[in-house]
């Protein structure tokens, strides 16, 4: 019986680890994108992502896109182009390739993080050198 319970609990433990890992990535990302902001206003079209991001210190979830500093997008294809867009789905990242500053998505169980140099430059964003390995000119 104990073996069955242990086997059933493994997927939940892995999911919790992935979520903690993802949370740490978003916290690092947001605080490096907005190093001088005390409160980073985030809008997302994914309720689960909003719940997770709301845990990060200094992050405030907003319901109105106009009030957001950054848009964390999974599926929405009708967004204002002048906002910072960060994709959490490869297909959306591809869709917003000319506008999105970057993307973070899971592929084959591994996290993929990419930033597009020209879009960061368009928004006058310079990330610390530790992000250089994630910089690309295009998808």
ABEGO torsion letter per residue (X at the ends): XAAAAAAAAAAAAAAAAAAAAAAAAAAAAAAAABAABABBBBBBABAAAAAAAAABBGBBBBABAAABABBBBAABABBBAABBBBBABAAAAAAAAAABABBBBBBGGBBBBBBBAAAAAAAGBBBBAAAAAABBABX
